[in-house]
Amino acid sequence: MNNKRINNSFKNKFSNKKYIMIILVILILYVYFHSGINYLPVEEVGVPSGIGNDISDDEFSVPMSIYNYGSDKKITRFIHTGVSDTIAGTRENRQLLSNKDFKLGHERIIISSEKLARFGIINWVNIVFKNPNINDTALIAVTKEETKEILSYNVPEYPSAADYIADMIESSTEFNFFSDNYKLMDIFVRLDAEGRNIVLPYIELENGKLKITGMALFKKDKMVKKIDINDSRIMNILRENKVKGILALKESSKKYISYYTITKRNVKCERRNGKYYFTINVVLNGEIVENKMFKDIRSNKETMQKFETYMSKHVEKMCYNFIKNMQNDYKVDCLELGRVAAAKFGRHTGVDWDEIITDRNKTEIKVNVNVKVKKMGRGDY
């Protein structure tokens, strides 16, 4: 008897929950379909894959690379460019050229011309920050060419140049010590943060091909310098943490050794008598991928230690050369050492960290590099 009552009670409760769930689903569907959301076929929507930003004669130019979904299920792309004396005005101008409504949120890359980058990116950063539909994970880059030319470039078997450039930047983390901190959200974080500066991949058309040729260095919202790919690698070793790349010792074309490594970076800061002393400790931990220099490196510990010492000194030398250029030529704290100092000695003190870090009378920078080999491959042939 008791079992029957328990079973009936259980069935009633289950039945009540079932009816409540059905009512909730009906309410949710009602609200969803009456919430004012407009639905359009994909063929009637312009979906940007990439956005450009240019300036010329006090007029802004904003080209967009648009996916075109045809009725035959083929995806093509076209470029629409808006021109106006304000960035918002380019939207009006561009819409006059288009037969479709633009839907932001899927763009993979935002490219700024060098001319606009040197003028200042704060205008377009401000307008995209206000737009909740923008893709905050879109990658950012700077180009020597006009952005319309870059976005119009035809890459075989790719729907658009924007997709190809985005893939280039994403894959650059494998062998050139590039980080993955070149997204729009990274710009938002760094642009107004004390002791931090933006660095972005620099894209060029070289011998008819798209290529990352270096990095653009920024002071606040303005580009101040373009450095080549070799300096970019060293800067990233000093600036970033857990980035990967290849380093080599070479005596001749027949005598060299290559080392694929991941970095670990730590910065310490002290202040004595009004002068700042920074120590950048870099640990390189990786594997030997090519060896035509140290024949007995596998069997002889002394030879291994010799390689590690030589490579450490080689990287330290390149680091000191970069720091010299940064302080004498670039005049911008592209290593974000000011961030470390501000965290230790106080923020919002009115200190210009770019001026402090690049003044040798006010700042001294020491670099320690420790090279470790964890693997050597399956052997030498």
N, C-alpha and C positions, 0 to 999 in steps of 0.2 A: 504493500500500500504506500509505504513511504517512498519506495523507488518510483512508483507512478507519479506521485506528487513532484518529486525532484525532476523527473523527465518532462512533465508538463510545464513546470516552472522554467526549465532550461529552454524548451521550445518557444514559450511565450517571449522570453527575453531575446532569443535569437531572432524571432519573427519581428519584434519591435525594432531591433537594430537594423534588420533588413529593410523595413519600411522607412526608417530614418535615413538610411544611406540612399535609398531611391529618391526621396524628397530632396536631399542635398544635391544629388547629381542633377536633378531637374532644375533646381534653382541656379546652380553653377552654369549650366548650359543656357538658361534663359538670360542670365546676366552677360554671359560671354557674347551671345549673338545679338544682344541689344545694347552693346557698349559703344557703338559708334565706330567700330573698326571697319575700315574700307578694304575690300579685297579686289585685287586686280590681277589679271592674267600676267604671267612673267613676260610675255611678249610686249606688254604695254608699259613696262617699267624699265628705266635706265639704271643699271647697277654699276657704280664706278669700281674699277679695279685699281686705279691709281689716280692721284691728284698732284698737279704741279703748282708751283708758286713762282711768279716772275714779277719784275718791276722794270718799267721803261718809261722815261720822260714823265715821272710822277703818276703813272698809271699802272695799276695792278693787272696782271694777266694770270688767270687761273684755268689751265686746260684740265680736262678730265678724260681719262680713258674709260670708255663705257662698254660693258658687255652688251651685245645685241643678240637676243634670243629669237631666232627666226622660227617661223611656223613649221619649217622642215626639220626642226630640232638641232640645227647647226648653230654654233656659237661663234659670232664674229665680234669685232670691236671697231669702234670709231672714236674720234677725238672731237669734243666740243670745247671751245675756249671762250670764256667770259672775260671782257675787258672793261675796266671802270676805274674811276679815281678813288673808289673805296672797295675793299674786298667783298663786302656784302653786295655792292652794286654789280659785281661780276656774276652773281647768281641771276639777277634780272636779265643781264645781257645774254648769258649763256642759255637761259630758258627760251629766249626768242629764237634761238637756232635749233631747238630740239623739239621733236614730236612726242617726247615721252617725259614722264615725271621721274625725277631723280630720287633714289632711295639710298641714303648713306648708311654705312654700317658694315659693308663687306669690303671696303677698300683695303688693299694690302700694303700700299706704299704711298707716302707723301714725299715728294721731291721738291727741294728748293733750289733755285738757281744760285750760283755763287754771288751774283749781283744783289739779289734780294737778301741772301744770308749776310752779306757785308752791310747792307742797309739796315737790317734788323728783322728778326722773325717774330717779334712780340705781337705785331698786328694779327698775323694769321694764327698764332698760338692762342691769342685771346678769343678769336671768333670760333675756333674749333672747340675750345674749352667750354664755351657757353652752349654748344650743341650737344644734347644728350644722345643723339643718334650716331655720332661719329664713332669709329672703331678705335678705341684707346690702345689697342695692341698693334695698330698699323705701324710699319717700320718707317723711319725717317732717314733721308739721305740728302746730300748736296751734290750738285752737278756743275761742271764747267759749261756745258751747253745750255741752250734754252730748254726748258722742261718739256715743251711741246715736241721738240725734236727727239728727245729721249723717249717720251711716251709713244711717239709715232713709229719708233724703230721696229722693224719687222724681225721677230725671232722665229725661225722655223719651228713648227710643231708646238708653239706656245700660243695660247689665246691672246696674250698681250705682253708687251715689254715690261709692264708693271709687275706681272706675275714672275717673269724671269729675274728681274732685279731683286724682288723680295726673296726669291729662292737663293740668289747669289749671296745676299747679306746673311741669310739664315745659315748657309753652309760655310760661310767665312770663319765660323768658330772652330773649324776642324784643324786647320794647319797654319793659321796666321796670327794667333793670339788675340783674335777679335772676341768681344763679349757678345751677349745677347741684350745689351742695355741700350738699344737704339730705337726703342718704341716711343710712341707718342706719350704714353704715361710716364716714361723716363724723362722726357722733356718737361712735363708738368712738375715733376719732383725736383729736378735739378735747377730749373731756370731761376728760381728765386731763393734757393737754399744757400745759406752762408758757407763759403769755402768750397763750393762746388761749381764746376764748369762743364758745359756740354761738349762732347766730341762726337762727330758723326762720320759715317763712311762717305767717301768722295768718289763719285761715279764719272767716268769719261767714256767717250767713244774713241777707242784706240785701234788703229788699223782696221776700221770698219766693224769693231766688236765692242760690246759693252764690257767694261772692266772696272773693278775697284782699284784705284791707283793710289790711295792714301786715305788720310782723314782730315776733316775740317775741324779746326780748333776755334772755340767760341769764348768770348769774354762777355758774360751776361748774355744778352740776346743777339750779339753781333759776332759774325765770323771775323777772326783776325789773322788766321794763317792756314794754309794748306800744307801738310807735311807728306812726304813720300811714304811708300809702303814699308821701307826698311825702318824709318823712324817710327812709323805707326806700330810696328811689332814691338819695338823696344819700349815705347810709351805704354803700351798695353801690359807688358810684363811688369812695369813699375806701378801702373795705375790700377789694374784689375786683379781679381782673385779667381783662381780655378779657370784659367784660359789655357788653350792648347796650341802647340805649334812646333815647328822644326828649327833646330839650331845646328850649326855646322862649324867644325874646325877644318881648315884647309891649308895645305902647304903647296899643292899643285893639283892639276886636273887628274892626276893618278894617285894622289895621296891626300885623303880626307876622311872624315868621319861625321855621320849625321845622327842627330839625337832628337827623338820625338818625345815631348815632355808636357806635363801639366804643371801649372804654377801654383804656388801658395805664397801670398803676400801679407806682410804684417808691418805696420808703421808705428814707431815710437817717437815721441816728441818731448823735448825739454826746453826750458827757457832759463838762460843765465845772463845776467847783466843786460837784459833787454834784447838779447839775441836768441833766435830760435835754432835749435839743433834737432834735425830729423834723422832718424835711422830707418831705412827701408830694408827689411829682411825679406829676401826672396828665396824660397826653396823650390828647386826644379826636380821633379821626380818623374822619370820616364824610362824609355828603352832605346837602345842603339838599333837603328834601322838600316844602317849602311856603315861599313867599316873597311877602309883601305889604308889605315894609318897605324893602328895598334894591333899587331898580329896575335899577340899572346894575351889579349885583354881578358879572355875567358879563364885562362888557367893561372894567371899571375895577378895576385892582389895588388902588388906595387904598380903594375901597369894600369889597373883599374883606377887606383888612387891618383895616378898621374893624369889620366884622362879627366877625372872629376875636377882636379885642381886646375888644369889647363882650361877646361870649359868654364869653370867658375870665374877665372880671371878674365877670360874672353868676354863673357856676358857683362861683368862688372865694368870693363873698359867701355863697352857700347853704352851702358847705362850712364856712366859719367859724361860721355860725349853728348848724350841726349840732354842731360841736366844742364850742361854748359850752354847748349843751344837754347833751351827753354829760358834760362835766366838772362842770356845775352841778346837773344834774337826774338823769341816768341813773346816774352813778357806777359805770360799768362800761366796761372797755376793749373796746368792741364793734368797734373798728378793728384789733384784734390788734397794736397797736404794741409791747406787751410781748414778743411773740414775736421781733421784730426786735432789741430791746434785749437780751434774754436770749441770743440767738445771738451778739451781738457782745461782751457784757461778762460772760458766764458764766451757766450755769444752776444750779439747785438752791442758790441763795444765800439762800433764805428771803424774797425780795422779793415783796410783794403788788403785782403790776403793775396791778391795778384801782385800788388806792389811789394808786400813783405817777402813773399816766397821767391820772387825773381830778383831780389836785391841781395847780393852776396855779403854785403856788410851787415845785413839783418838776419840772414838765414844761411845755415850750413847744412848740406845734405850728404849723408853717408849711405852707401849701398853695400850690403853684404849678400853675396849669392852663394848658395849651397847646392851643389849638384849631386844627385843620387841616381844610380842606375838600378832599376828593379828587374828589367828583362833585357835579353840580347837576341831575341828571335831564336829560330831553330838551328842557326849555325851559319858559318861563312862558306861560300862556294869557291 
